[in-house]
Amino acid sequence: YRISNHEWENPHPTNVEPIELENKWYTSNSAWLMIGSIMQQGCDILPRGGPMRMLVGMWWFFALMILSTYTANLAAFLTSNKMQSTIKSLKDLIEQDYVKFGTFHGGSTSQFFSESNNTDYHKAWNQMKSFQPSAFTSSNKEGVERVRKGQGNYAFLMETTSLSYNIERDCHLQQIGHQIGEKHYGLAVPLGADYRTNLSVSLLQLSEKGELYKLKNKWWKNHNNTCNDNKEADLDGDELSIIELGGVFMVLGGGIVIAIVIGCCEFLWNVQRVAVEERVTPCEAFKAELIFALKFWIKRKPIRISSGSSTSRPSSRSTSRRSSGALFFKDEFSLMEAFDSAVTDINALDTELRFKVVKHFLTEDDSVILQNLDIVAVLCNQTGIPHLQFDWSPKAKEGDMRYYQFTVNVAPSESTLSQALWEILRSREYDWKSFTIVYEVESNLSRFQHLLSWKPFHRTGLKMVKFRRGDDYRILWKILSNMKEKFILLDCPPDILKEVVNISIYYNMTGGFNNLFLANLDTHASGLASLYSKKFTAKVTAIRLRRYIPPGQQGEYDIFQQEPEESIVLTKSQSLYDAVILYYEGLRMVIKSGSFRLPAKIKCGLQSWSIGEEIVKHIKQFKTRGGNISAFKTQKMFLSSTGLRDDFNLEIYNPLVERIVYIWNKGHGLVDYEKLQDSSTQEEKRQKLSPGKEDFSLKRVRYTIATRMGEPYFMWRPEPEGVHYEGNERFEGYVVDLIYKLGEECKFDFIFEPNAQLGICDLTITQARRSVVDFTVPFMQLGVSILHHKPKPAEKRLFAFLKPFSLDVWLCLLVALFLMALLLTLMVRLNPSEWQEQQIDDCLVIIENKWFLRNSLWLYIGSILGVSCDLLPKASSLRLCTAFWWLFALLMSRTYTAKLASFITASKLEGSIKNLHDLVEQNKVQFGMVKGGSTSLFFSESNESDYRVAWNKMLAMKPEAFTANNREGVDRVRRSKGRYAFLMETPNIQYYAQRNCELMQIGPTFSEKHYGIAVPLNAPFRSNLSVGILKLSEKGILYNLKNKWFNNNETKCIPTDLINFEQSTQFNINSVGGLFIVLLAGLLVAIILGVVEFLWNTQKIAIKEKKSPGWALREEFQFFIRFWRKSKPFRNLKEFNEISDCHKMTTKLEVSSNSHKATDVIPFTSSQALGIERDKLRIDNQLIFGSVTTYMLTMSGEAVIVLL
């Protein structure tokens, strides 16, 4: 713009011979024009010179093409939204927060998520539990209805079979993501049923013949489905909602926030300025300005100063002997021994507090009673005597708790013990899904309340068997043997436990696959260790309270030290001992605080011992720690506010070998004892209780396994330089990882050898194979699909943006543009409304018409490019002509945009072969499969028409369509470049397609097959392996293994499927590069014309100034490079100070008075607004500056300056 003389204007229009010229095209105005153009809003200032207009016109063309391309691509995206979802997987579902999701409560899917160790599944389960209202449903039907009513705000996780059934019958539903986990449906038969094998063989035969596939297609497929017929209608798109346009509002909101921030900064800056001018504090100025800002009706703002006010802020021991009493029955000699032992140990401590034992009777000054009778609790509550219980008691109702305020129970809470058993058995280490509870006393069932109320056990069938002391225990174990129960929870008193368990040996209930959990806390006193033998290989575990380590050996937390012989063995006796110690600790703390006094004679019902309340308070607040003076027989003496012991340490151990396995407490759950030992730093802490005994239940079985080489199932492991692998480490693959995980789950070792007990590979379960070997439950579900070469992508053309219109359309558009501009020019010359008077001076007035051809083209070019113009006609006829051109331009522009969107969308919907039927109907592409495999057997024996035609065509193809293995078929597809397709199992297709971007799967999956582990017929370990596979499936491990070996995270292929439509619809630089070329070409032409015009103007200046062209070029170029100059000197002017008689004058009045601190500038004609009358004004002084005359006026002592 600086080199174009057309863009330099006279800053003083009234001065016909100005001193300087001004150019308004500095950086801010240029940026404003460009921004307004790209935003399709136009601008209030536009260039006048021809080259500049050409430059801006090319920018308009570029902006229009970019916006049209964006609009077209956005239309394609909106179209593709009908064929895809923004949520493509479970991970996407977890990471978003606007769509709730749930599953059938208590079903296998919810169990899968709740018990899985996968991070995503565990996170999904926690999110589902936290949703309000609940995201769970009572049935699949309710879940489907909730999805339908949710309109995209709710997703339901369900089995793929039920999912496909509902999708086929409701066009508004769709499946997103891939299958999660592996599940299978089967026929349930009684355990040991002799017809189970026949049913399994029949199912395999139906599967191989395709009958199961037909049945599923018949009942799941909706043959009256009209969803595909309405696809074209769906592509029309829906109205855009606030969700799609939310980003626009976010941008607007962001701009408003930025404007507010800038406004606040200006406000604070003004506050600081006012504070300086008014000589007040910034806080006072801020307050006054803020008050004025909130009072919109006030136009003048006084500054009010308020002072704050401050406010001021208000600112022995002696030795004592106490009596300790207890009530015992005559046969409780072990409890009496524990009581005496506790008192003896207390009196042996180096303290000034001594206990005196009072037994068998109650005196008035007894300050502790140890008994668990309700009547005693009520009496103690009335008299204020601390009451310590040491045995389980029923939990008092909330309304009766006022009668138990002085009662403390040091025995483990039954509720917490029930929770412990529940957490242990459902933990990852045990993971009991189904078991039988065997018990003697019904009152002890309260310890199993968590287990009895857990719904998953209700589903699997929680079984209970009761026996009586003195019965024939062989009947009990015969019942359990007939039930084929492998998991038994036994609650039995320690005095008969050995006798009861010993009978199980004769019923083969002590083998390696049996599990026995002993729930009595006194199992260690039963003598069960005498049953230790190599035949007793069952996994036997028991629980007991963690025994205390004396304080001289590292205190309470030293739980690994070798423990001395203990005379007090039973839990009840240990609790009694701890109750006496706990009372001693509470009494000691009261005496230490100085609030203790000897109890007065207490008369029941008249007064209460106040010190008893203090003792109970300290007892409830007591926490065991390493520095305690006294020693407890059980660890972790923590009491709740209600006086119950709801936290303690439990040992989970093997009573046969006295080997501690785990430690449980309420805070940390189940902790591996061996790991705790390894974390210890003291050597003596690593000692075993019985280091000489071998735990036969830990002895692992070793299987020999046969397999075959094949990717990705079984492969040689690459050996780095200098590394040599041996044994099982030589191999890697899906099979290797699967057998490792299965070995961890089922506790066995393995070795790969040809002569094997197990066979595992991509081995399909078929009826023929089932006749010679047995199979476990399937570890992978699969089908058959088509592997094909990806079609070659369409070539990216540089001028692809011209494709929506043909060449004749573009030419007609240009001709129409020129003819319309010519027509407007002719019509303007005939219309008097477009001729305007232009006053040159006071003596010369001319009539001018601005609508010559250049301006007419400028108007119509801007219209068709979607940009407004600074020139518009005034006459009605011309406006009508222009309006019709605008209508034409709008329709052409939107037609172009729509057609471009149509091209983009149509290019993504192309595809010749979409399924097996299309493959059979055409003759250009050959297809085949592995010869002699299960897939070929399926086609050869199928009665389905398409399958029979496909089989016959494969037999007739030359060269032969069959291959020796999958690898050969994949290589043949790759080399054929689209002329050969290969039918194979879907996992293998997934594996090869993930690692070769030229390959893809086409069509849906047909047929249903399963891979399983082959074992000898009637192998006893088959059931154990099947259970292990089911556990791996429920935990998501099978899915993770498949994802690890079949998905490839290293090769990033460009997807061609419609699910990945979004990635393929993006324009790259090759698609819109032509726009940039046209823009650059237009810029180049505009620059050349601008330089020519600059040189021509330089020549004119040289002639007027009578200087050489070189001088004029140098002067103009020097000014050109001075970008900070906004005004330009006017060449060839002789006089600079003449004043034109026709010069329009503006009048302003500036008033400065003593009553105003600020200056008000108003028009002279409004002087009366200030109370100043014209006839009272007096001229005091007159100064002349060039063409501006300044008058100094005074009135009533006020100075007035008038600028004319």
Secondary structure as the mmCIF struct_conf table of DSSP 4:
data_model
#
loop_
_struct_conf.conf_type_id
_struct_conf.id
_struct_conf.beg_label_comp_id
_struct_conf.beg_label_asym_id
_struct_conf.beg_label_seq_id
_struct_conf.end_label_comp_id
_struct_conf.end_label_asym_id
_struct_conf.end_label_seq_id
TURN_TY1_P TURN_TY1_P1 ARG A 2 ILE A 3
HELX_RH_3T_P HELX_RH_3T_P1 ASN A 5 GLU A 7
STRN STRN1 TRP A 8 GLU A 9
BEND BEND1 PRO A 11 PRO A 11
TURN_TY1_P TURN_TY1_P2 PRO A 13 THR A 14
BEND BEND2 VAL A 16 GLU A 17
BEND BEND3 ILE A 19 ILE A 19
STRN STRN2 GLU A 20 ASN A 23
BEND BEND4 TYR A 26 TYR A 26
HELX_RH_AL_P HELX_RH_AL_P1 THR A 27 ILE A 38
TURN_TY1_P TURN_TY1_P3 MET A 39 GLN A 40
BEND BEND5 ASP A 44 ASP A 44
BEND BEND6 GLY A 49 GLY A 49
HELX_RH_AL_P HELX_RH_AL_P2 GLY A 50 SER A 80
TURN_TY1_P TURN_TY1_P4 ASN A 81 LYS A 82
BEND BEND7 MET A 83 MET A 83
BEND BEND8 THR A 86 THR A 86
BEND BEND9 SER A 89 SER A 89
HELX_RH_AL_P HELX_RH_AL_P3 LEU A 90 GLU A 95
BEND BEND10 ASP A 97 VAL A 99
STRN STRN3 LYS A 100 THR A 103
STRN STRN4 PHE A 104 PHE A 104
TURN_TY1_P TURN_TY1_P5 HIS A 105 GLY A 106
BEND BEND11 GLY A 107 GLY A 107
HELX_RH_AL_P HELX_RH_AL_P4 SER A 108 GLU A 115
HELX_RH_AL_P HELX_RH_AL_P5 THR A 119 SER A 130
BEND BEND12 GLN A 132 PRO A 133
STRN STRN5 THR A 137 THR A 137
BEND BEND13 SER A 138 SER A 139
HELX_RH_AL_P HELX_RH_AL_P6 ASN A 140 GLY A 150
TURN_TY1_P TURN_TY1_P6 GLN A 151 GLY A 152
BEND BEND14 ASN A 153 ASN A 153
STRN STRN6 TYR A 154 LEU A 157
HELX_RH_AL_P HELX_RH_AL_P7 THR A 160 GLU A 168
TURN_TY1_P TURN_TY1_P7 ARG A 169 ARG A 169
TURN_TY1_P TURN_TY1_P8 CYS A 171 HIS A 172
BEND BEND15 GLY A 177 GLY A 177
BEND BEND16 GLY A 181 GLY A 181
TURN_TY1_P TURN_TY1_P9 LEU A 191 GLY A 192
TURN_TY1_P TURN_TY1_P10 ASP A 194 TYR A 195
HELX_RH_AL_P HELX_RH_AL_P8 ARG A 196 GLU A 208
TURN_TY1_P TURN_TY1_P11 LYS A 209 GLY A 210
HELX_RH_AL_P HELX_RH_AL_P9 GLU A 211 TRP A 220
TURN_TY1_P TURN_TY1_P12 HIS A 223 ASN A 224
TURN_TY1_P TURN_TY1_P13 CYS A 227 ASN A 230
HELX_RH_AL_P HELX_RH_AL_P10 LYS A 231 ASP A 234
TURN_TY1_P TURN_TY1_P14 LEU A 235 ASP A 236
HELX_LH_PP_P HELX_LH_PP_P1 ASP A 238 LEU A 240
TURN_TY1_P TURN_TY1_P15 ILE A 242 LEU A 245
HELX_RH_AL_P HELX_RH_AL_P11 GLY A 246 GLU A 278
TURN_TY1_P TURN_TY1_P16 ARG A 279 ARG A 279
HELX_RH_AL_P HELX_RH_AL_P12 PRO A 282 LEU A 294
TURN_TY1_P TURN_TY1_P17 PHE A 296 TRP A 297
BEND BEND17 LYS A 299 ARG A 300
STRN STRN7 SER A 320 ALA A 326
TURN_TY1_P TURN_TY1_P18 LYS A 330 ASP A 331
HELX_RH_AL_P HELX_RH_AL_P13 PHE A 333 ASN A 347
TURN_TY1_P TURN_TY1_P19 ALA A 348 ALA A 348
BEND BEND18 LEU A 349 GLU A 352
STRN STRN8 LEU A 353 LYS A 359
BEND BEND19 HIS A 360 PHE A 361
TURN_TY1_P TURN_TY1_P20 GLU A 364 ASP A 365
STRN STRN9 ILE A 369 LEU A 370
HELX_RH_AL_P HELX_RH_AL_P14 ASP A 374 THR A 383
TURN_TY1_P TURN_TY1_P21 GLY A 384 GLY A 384
STRN STRN10 HIS A 387 GLN A 389
BEND BEND20 ASP A 391 ASP A 391
HELX_LH_PP_P HELX_LH_PP_P2 PRO A 394 LYS A 397
HELX_RH_3T_P HELX_RH_3T_P2 GLU A 398 TYR A 404
TURN_TY1_P TURN_TY1_P22 GLN A 405 PHE A 406
STRN STRN11 THR A 407 PRO A 412
HELX_LH_PP_P HELX_LH_PP_P3 SER A 413 SER A 413
HELX_RH_AL_P HELX_RH_AL_P15 GLU A 414 LEU A 425
TURN_TY1_P TURN_TY1_P23 ARG A 426 ARG A 426
BEND BEND21 SER A 427 SER A 427
TURN_TY1_P TURN_TY1_P24 ARG A 428 TYR A 430
BEND BEND22 SER A 434 SER A 434
STRN STRN12 THR A 436 TYR A 439
BEND BEND23 GLU A 440 GLU A 440
HELX_RH_3T_P HELX_RH_3T_P3 GLU A 442 PHE A 448
HELX_RH_AL_P HELX_RH_AL_P16 GLN A 449 LEU A 452
TURN_TY1_P TURN_TY1_P25 SER A 453 SER A 453
HELX_RH_AL_P HELX_RH_AL_P17 LYS A 455 THR A 460
STRN STRN13 LYS A 463 LYS A 466
TURN_TY1_P TURN_TY1_P26 ARG A 469 GLY A 470
BEND BEND24 ASP A 471 ASP A 471
HELX_RH_AL_P HELX_RH_AL_P18 TYR A 473 ASN A 482
TURN_TY1_P TURN_TY1_P27 MET A 483 LYS A 484
STRN STRN14 PHE A 487 ASP A 491
HELX_RH_AL_P HELX_RH_AL_P19 PRO A 494 ILE A 503
HELX_RH_3T_P HELX_RH_3T_P4 SER A 504 TYR A 507
TURN_TY1_P TURN_TY1_P28 ASN A 508 ASN A 508
BEND BEND25 THR A 510 GLY A 511
TURN_TY1_P TURN_TY1_P29 GLY A 512 PHE A 513
STRN STRN15 ASN A 515 LEU A 518
TURN_TY1_P TURN_TY1_P30 LEU A 521 ASP A 522
HELX_RH_3T_P HELX_RH_3T_P5 THR A 523 ALA A 525
TURN_TY1_P TURN_TY1_P31 SER A 526 GLY A 527
HELX_RH_3T_P HELX_RH_3T_P6 LEU A 528 LEU A 531
TURN_TY1_P TURN_TY1_P32 LYS A 534 LYS A 535
BEND BEND26 ALA A 538 ALA A 538
STRN STRN16 LYS A 539 LEU A 545
HELX_LH_PP_P HELX_LH_PP_P4 ARG A 546 ARG A 546
STRN STRN17 ARG A 547 ARG A 547
HELX_LH_PP_P HELX_LH_PP_P5 TYR A 548 PRO A 550
TURN_TY1_P TURN_TY1_P33 PRO A 551 GLN A 554
TURN_TY1_P TURN_TY1_P34 GLU A 556 TYR A 557
TURN_TY1_P TURN_TY1_P35 ILE A 559 PHE A 560
BEND BEND27 GLN A 561 GLN A 561
HELX_LH_PP_P HELX_LH_PP_P6 GLN A 562 GLU A 565
BEND BEND28 SER A 567 SER A 567
BEND BEND29 LEU A 570 LEU A 570
HELX_RH_AL_P HELX_RH_AL_P20 THR A 571 SER A 593
TURN_TY1_P TURN_TY1_P36 GLY A 594 GLY A 594
HELX_LH_PP_P HELX_LH_PP_P7 LEU A 598 ILE A 602
TURN_TY1_P TURN_TY1_P37 CYS A 604 LEU A 606
HELX_RH_AL_P HELX_RH_AL_P21 SER A 610 LYS A 620
TURN_TY1_P TURN_TY1_P38 GLN A 621 GLN A 621
TURN_TY1_P TURN_TY1_P39 GLY A 626 GLY A 627
BEND BEND30 ILE A 629 SER A 630
BEND BEND31 LYS A 633 LYS A 633
STRN STRN18 THR A 634 THR A 634
BEND BEND32 GLN A 635 GLN A 635
STRN STRN19 PHE A 638 PHE A 638
TURN_TY1_P TURN_TY1_P40 SER A 641 THR A 642
BEND BEND33 GLY A 643 GLY A 643
STRN STRN20 LEU A 644 ARG A 645
STRN STRN21 ASP A 647 ASP A 647
STRN STRN22 LEU A 650 ASN A 654
TURN_TY1_P TURN_TY1_P41 PRO A 655 GLU A 658
STRN STRN23 ARG A 659 ASN A 665
TURN_TY1_P TURN_TY1_P42 LYS A 666 HIS A 668
STRN STRN24 GLY A 669 ASP A 672
HELX_RH_AL_P HELX_RH_AL_P22 TYR A 673 ASP A 678
TURN_TY1_P TURN_TY1_P43 SER A 679 SER A 679
HELX_RH_3T_P HELX_RH_3T_P7 GLU A 683 ARG A 686
BEND BEND34 LEU A 689 SER A 690
TURN_TY1_P TURN_TY1_P44 PRO A 691 GLY A 692
HELX_RH_3T_P HELX_RH_3T_P8 PHE A 696 LEU A 698
HELX_LH_PP_P HELX_LH_PP_P8 LYS A 699 ARG A 700
STRN STRN25 VAL A 701 ALA A 706
STRN STRN26 GLY A 710 GLY A 710
TURN_TY1_P TURN_TY1_P45 GLU A 711 TYR A 713
STRN STRN27 PHE A 714 PHE A 714
STRN STRN28 MET A 715 TRP A 716
HELX_LH_PP_P HELX_LH_PP_P9 ARG A 717 PRO A 718
TURN_TY1_P TURN_TY1_P46 GLU A 721 GLY A 722
HELX_RH_3T_P HELX_RH_3T_P9 GLY A 727 ARG A 730
STRN STRN29 PHE A 731 GLU A 732
BEND BEND35 GLY A 733 GLY A 733
HELX_RH_AL_P HELX_RH_AL_P23 TYR A 734 CYS A 746
TURN_TY1_P TURN_TY1_P47 LYS A 747 LYS A 747
STRN STRN30 PHE A 748 PHE A 752
BEND BEND36 PRO A 754 ASN A 755
BEND BEND37 GLN A 757 GLN A 757
STRN STRN31 LEU A 758 GLY A 759
BEND BEND38 CYS A 761 ASP A 762
STRN STRN32 THR A 764 THR A 764
HELX_RH_AL_P HELX_RH_AL_P24 GLN A 767 ARG A 770
TURN_TY1_P TURN_TY1_P48 SER A 771 VAL A 772
BEND BEND39 VAL A 773 VAL A 773
STRN STRN33 ASP A 774 PHE A 775
BEND BEND40 VAL A 777 VAL A 777
BEND BEND41 PHE A 779 PHE A 779
STRN STRN34 MET A 780 HIS A 789
HELX_LH_PP_P HELX_LH_PP_P10 LYS A 790 ARG A 797
TURN_TY1_P TURN_TY1_P49 LEU A 798 PHE A 799
HELX_RH_3T_P HELX_RH_3T_P10 ALA A 800 LEU A 802
TURN_TY1_P TURN_TY1_P50 LYS A 803 PRO A 804
BEND BEND42 PHE A 805 PHE A 805
HELX_RH_AL_P HELX_RH_AL_P25 LEU A 807 LEU A 830
HELX_RH_3T_P HELX_RH_3T_P11 PRO A 832 GLU A 834
STRN STRN35 GLN A 836 GLN A 839
BEND BEND43 ASP A 841 CYS A 843
STRN STRN36 VAL A 845 GLU A 848
HELX_RH_AL_P HELX_RH_AL_P26 LEU A 853 ILE A 864
TURN_TY1_P TURN_TY1_P51 LEU A 865 GLY A 866
BEND BEND44 ASP A 870 ASP A 870
BEND BEND45 ALA A 875 ALA A 875
HELX_RH_AL_P HELX_RH_AL_P27 SER A 876 LYS A 908
BEND BEND46 LEU A 909 LEU A 909
BEND BEND47 SER A 912 SER A 912
BEND BEND48 ASN A 915 ASN A 915
HELX_RH_AL_P HELX_RH_AL_P28 LEU A 916 GLU A 921
BEND BEND49 ASN A 923 VAL A 925
STRN STRN37 GLN A 926 GLY A 928
STRN STRN38 VAL A 930 VAL A 930
TURN_TY1_P TURN_TY1_P52 LYS A 931 GLY A 932
BEND BEND50 GLY A 933 GLY A 933
HELX_RH_AL_P HELX_RH_AL_P29 SER A 934 GLU A 941
HELX_RH_AL_P HELX_RH_AL_P30 SER A 945 ALA A 956
BEND BEND51 LYS A 958 PRO A 959
STRN STRN39 THR A 963 THR A 963
BEND BEND52 ALA A 964 ASN A 965
HELX_RH_AL_P HELX_RH_AL_P31 ASN A 966 SER A 976
TURN_TY1_P TURN_TY1_P53 LYS A 977 LYS A 977
BEND BEND53 GLY A 978 ARG A 979
STRN STRN40 TYR A 980 GLU A 985
HELX_RH_AL_P HELX_RH_AL_P32 THR A 986 ARG A 995
TURN_TY1_P TURN_TY1_P54 CYS A 997 GLU A 998
STRN STRN41 LEU A 999 TYR A 1011
STRN STRN42 ALA A 1014 VAL A 1015
TURN_TY1_P TURN_TY1_P55 LEU A 1017 ASN A 1018
TURN_TY1_P TURN_TY1_P56 PRO A 1020 PHE A 1021
HELX_RH_AL_P HELX_RH_AL_P33 ARG A 1022 GLU A 1034
TURN_TY1_P TURN_TY1_P57 LYS A 1035 GLY A 1036
HELX_RH_AL_P HELX_RH_AL_P34 ILE A 1037 PHE A 1046
BEND BEND54 ASN A 1047 ASN A 1047
BEND BEND55 ASN A 1049 GLU A 1050
BEND BEND56 ASP A 1057 ASP A 1057
HELX_RH_3T_P HELX_RH_3T_P12 LEU A 1058 ASN A 1060
HELX_RH_AL_P HELX_RH_AL_P35 PHE A 1061 SER A 1064
TURN_TY1_P TURN_TY1_P58 THR A 1065 THR A 1065
HELX_RH_AL_P HELX_RH_AL_P36 ILE A 1069 GLU A 1105
TURN_TY1_P TURN_TY1_P59 LYS A 1106 LYS A 1106
HELX_RH_AL_P HELX_RH_AL_P37 PRO A 1109 ILE A 1121
TURN_TY1_P TURN_TY1_P60 PHE A 1123 TRP A 1124
STRN STRN43 SER A 1127 PRO A 1129
HELX_LH_PP_P HELX_LH_PP_P11 PHE A 1130 PHE A 1130
BEND BEND57 ARG A 1131 ASN A 1132
BEND BEND58 PHE A 1136 ASN A 1137
TURN_TY1_P TURN_TY1_P61 ASP A 1141 CYS A 1142
STRN STRN44 LYS A 1148 SER A 1152
TURN_TY1_P TURN_TY1_P62 ASN A 1154 SER A 1155
BEND BEND59 LYS A 1157 ALA A 1158
STRN STRN45 ASP A 1160 PRO A 1163
HELX_RH_3T_P HELX_RH_3T_P13 PHE A 1164 LEU A 1170
TURN_TY1_P TURN_TY1_P63 GLY A 1171 GLY A 1171
HELX_RH_3T_P HELX_RH_3T_P14 ARG A 1174 LYS A 1176
STRN STRN46 ARG A 1178 PHE A 1185
TURN_TY1_P TURN_TY1_P64 GLY A 1186 SER A 1187
STRN STRN47 VAL A 1188 MET A 1195
TURN_TY1_P TURN_TY1_P65 SER A 1196 GLY A 1197
STRN STRN48 GLU A 1198 LEU A 1203
#
